[in-house]
Amino acid sequence: MDRQIVYPAQIPMDSDQLNAQRNAYVGMGHLAGMAYGQATVAASGFACAPGTGLALIMAPGSLIAPGVVDASSYGTLAAVPSTLVHQYVSRDPVTLDVPGAGAAHTVYVTPVTQDADDTVLPFYNAANPSVTYAGSDNSGATAPTVRQDLAQLGIGASVPAGAYPLWTVTVPAGASAITADMLTQAAGAPFYDTIPQLQAAKQDALGFTPVQQGGGPDQTGDKISLGQDASYPGIMRVSVNGGDAGGLLSGTYGKSAPDYQMLGLYQQSTTGRPVAVFNNGTTTVYNGIANYTDVTGEASARQDADTAIQTNLTTAIGNQSDMNCTLSSDISNCVSGIYGKGTSDYQILGLYFQTSTGRPIAVFSNGTANVFNGIANYTDVTTLQTNLTSFQTQQADTNSVFASGIASRVPTNAENDGVNAPITLFNYFVGDGTPWASANGVSFSLVKSAPGTGFNKVLNISTDGAGNLVVPDGSGRTSTYAPCSAAITSDTVSVTKIGGLVIQTFTATITNPAGVGGSGSVVVSLPQALTQAIQFAKGNAINGTQGTTEWIPSVNVFPTSLSEVTIYADNLQSLAWTSPVTVQILVVGI
């Protein structure tokens, strides 16, 4: 930190005093930067407490924030733009009025540098030092006497630019006073622990007593690292000075839910065997572990060879050899058993795990060759389920498309409801080109309209209220066909009805009354009386004679009434005709 030098009898200059203060100011700023960092904002003090009614009492405090040495001239000294950490101070308690209830408000601090305490300063007249001036050049003007770094406190719904949050006060609707539970430290508030706080928090804040690494009896002072094995979760691994020392014995790798955590492993002096200790949830269990000599049967001071597994196994092998002949015929049934096996089933010969596929393989003989049959793993099933779920989603989308397509097709009943039966078959017979269908066990042909050249296609066939057949065709024409019925039919009489039209044919006999040339007539009743009118009547003689010569006279038929006609026969040749003439009559009427 720079310091000014003055000498006895030296005329003091204003710059000497200003530089002395600036040097101390710069030194303190850099010291704060060393402690907190050149770009750190830190707050101290500013305790917040409820005041009277909706008010807060803010305790004095200070704020450290980055700035420059002097942004403007300092007295007669020029501005210095070098970066410097400033300390902004709020010296006295401040009362802040909370804007209102039913909202959250933030108390914030704004760093401000200002020149203040303007005063009319005394000056002397350089030409006559005994004369004093009021203000520079005796102008009477005021001048600031102090440059202040102030921490100005405020409260609002948000934090203004350049300010920093300190506290949040959340006031419920209807509250008339501030209470301590409404006050919380604001998010991002720049409060830091003091040096005494940091010192007090060092060891005690751990909450446990750390273990020293090495340096104990029969121990080196090497650095010990303890952590979970990177390849086997649940196994604790140890390294010494960066070198791997392996895993701890009682890790949890491979342990499932019903297994027990190993608590310890020690060598028991009374039995000479290792003992594994664990808790089964009810009590602590001490489980002895067999030594190599327990297995091999080697003699030792603590173990009787008669109880060793190897000794007993040797004896058992000898006994087993006597049983082999008896058991050899059943060896084929020992791999998988034959319980429930039918005569057409195959015996399992072997079961092994295939490394290339990662699946169990069941081996059996089908009577011709050995078959190696892979067995699905659980993951195969889950993969299939995943694929099935994906397929079901895709199928649901496809079904939606199908449903839309089916809805646009010709519907049919799903079942016979007594009124309509479903079409169960629809075909096209290649032999004669006829479409046909089947429903309710009955097959029937459909009317086909496939006209050749020069003919029109039939568009529809229906009947009207009178029972007439109505047939529109492709030319735009509609033809109507009346129903036909025969009321009277015999060798000599025929009456046919077509709709309201009646067609009658019958025979009658007519004679020449004079027996000489001339004409004769006869009134004949119609086989079927009409109701409206006779539209047409005609008669033709079908035989006649003149002496021994065949002769056919001219015949006319005239309607007499709706039930009778008169028949006239004319002798056009003025010849005598004596034999009766048979006349065929046609009458058309309504």
RARAKA-V949315 format. One record per residue. RES is the residue in one letter. NEAR is the number of other ideal C-beta (glycine too) atoms within 8 Angstrom. Layout:
BEGIN
res = {RES;RES}
near = {NEAR;NEAR}
END
This chain:
BEGIN
res = {M;D;R;Q;I;V;Y;P;A;Q;I;P;M;D;S;D;Q;L;N;A;Q;R;N;A;Y;V;G;M;G;H;L;A;G;M;A;Y;G;Q;A;T;V;A;A;S;G;F;A;C;A;P;G;T;G;L;A;L;I;M;A;P;G;S;L;I;A;P;G;V;V;D;A;S;S;Y;G;T;L;A;A;V;P;S;T;L;V;H;Q;Y;V;S;R;D;P;V;T;L;D;V;P;G;A;G;A;A;H;T;V;Y;V;T;P;V;T;Q;D;A;D;D;T;V;L;P;F;Y;N;A;A;N;P;S;V;T;Y;A;G;S;D;N;S;G;A;T;A;P;T;V;R;Q;D;L;A;Q;L;G;I;G;A;S;V;P;A;G;A;Y;P;L;W;T;V;T;V;P;A;G;A;S;A;I;T;A;D;M;L;T;Q;A;A;G;A;P;F;Y;D;T;I;P;Q;L;Q;A;A;K;Q;D;A;L;G;F;T;P;V;Q;Q;G;G;G;P;D;Q;T;G;D;K;I;S;L;G;Q;D;A;S;Y;P;G;I;M;R;V;S;V;N;G;G;D;A;G;G;L;L;S;G;T;Y;G;K;S;A;P;D;Y;Q;M;L;G;L;Y;Q;Q;S;T;T;G;R;P;V;A;V;F;N;N;G;T;T;T;V;Y;N;G;I;A;N;Y;T;D;V;T;G;E;A;S;A;R;Q;D;A;D;T;A;I;Q;T;N;L;T;T;A;I;G;N;Q;S;D;M;N;C;T;L;S;S;D;I;S;N;C;V;S;G;I;Y;G;K;G;T;S;D;Y;Q;I;L;G;L;Y;F;Q;T;S;T;G;R;P;I;A;V;F;S;N;G;T;A;N;V;F;N;G;I;A;N;Y;T;D;V;T;T;L;Q;T;N;L;T;S;F;Q;T;Q;Q;A;D;T;N;S;V;F;A;S;G;I;A;S;R;V;P;T;N;A;E;N;D;G;V;N;A;P;I;T;L;F;N;Y;F;V;G;D;G;T;P;W;A;S;A;N;G;V;S;F;S;L;V;K;S;A;P;G;T;G;F;N;K;V;L;N;I;S;T;D;G;A;G;N;L;V;V;P;D;G;S;G;R;T;S;T;Y;A;P;C;S;A;A;I;T;S;D;T;V;S;V;T;K;I;G;G;L;V;I;Q;T;F;T;A;T;I;T;N;P;A;G;V;G;G;S;G;S;V;V;V;S;L;P;Q;A;L;T;Q;A;I;Q;F;A;K;G;N;A;I;N;G;T;Q;G;T;T;E;W;I;P;S;V;N;V;F;P;T;S;L;S;E;V;T;I;Y;A;D;N;L;Q;S;L;A;W;T;S;P;V;T;V;Q;I;L;V;V;G;I}
near = {7;7;6;8;4;6;5;3;3;6;3;6;6;7;9;10;9;12;11;10;8;13;12;9;10;12;10;9;13;11;8;11;11;6;5;10;5;7;4;9;9;10;16;10;9;15;7;12;9;11;10;4;7;11;12;16;11;14;10;10;14;12;16;13;10;10;10;9;10;11;7;5;8;9;7;6;11;4;8;9;6;6;6;13;13;12;11;15;11;16;4;5;7;8;9;12;7;13;8;7;11;8;9;8;12;15;17;15;17;11;14;10;11;7;6;9;6;7;7;8;9;6;11;9;11;4;3;5;6;5;7;7;11;9;13;9;6;9;7;6;7;8;10;9;8;7;10;9;11;11;15;9;13;11;13;10;7;5;8;9;3;5;10;14;13;15;14;13;15;8;14;8;5;6;11;6;8;14;6;6;4;11;12;6;7;12;5;6;11;10;8;8;5;7;5;6;8;9;7;7;8;7;4;6;6;7;3;4;4;5;4;6;7;10;7;6;3;3;7;5;5;8;8;9;8;6;6;8;13;4;3;8;6;10;12;10;14;12;10;10;6;6;6;6;7;5;10;8;6;8;11;7;9;5;7;5;3;3;6;8;9;10;8;7;9;7;7;10;5;4;8;11;11;10;13;10;12;11;9;7;4;3;5;7;9;7;8;9;8;7;10;6;11;10;10;9;11;8;5;7;4;5;12;5;9;5;7;15;10;9;11;10;8;9;8;8;8;8;8;8;7;7;8;8;6;6;8;7;5;7;7;7;8;6;10;6;6;7;4;4;6;5;3;3;6;8;12;10;9;7;9;7;6;10;5;4;7;6;11;10;13;10;12;11;10;7;4;4;5;7;9;7;8;9;8;6;9;5;6;9;9;8;8;8;8;8;8;8;8;8;8;8;8;8;8;8;8;8;8;8;8;8;8;8;8;7;6;5;6;3;3;6;8;4;5;8;7;3;3;6;8;10;9;5;7;7;7;7;10;4;4;4;8;9;10;12;11;11;10;5;4;6;6;8;7;8;6;7;7;5;7;4;3;3;6;8;9;12;7;6;7;6;6;8;3;6;8;11;10;12;11;10;12;7;5;5;7;7;8;9;8;12;9;7;6;9;7;9;6;6;3;5;11;11;13;11;12;8;9;6;10;12;12;16;9;12;9;11;9;12;8;13;6;6;6;6;8;8;8;10;9;9;9;11;6;13;8;9;6;12;5;6;7;11;6;8;12;8;13;7;13;8;8;11;11;9;5;3;6;6;10;8;12;7;14;8;14;8;9;7;5;10;7;10;14;11;16;11;15;9;13;6;6;5;8;10;12;7;7;6;15;10;16;10;16;11;15;11;13;9}
END
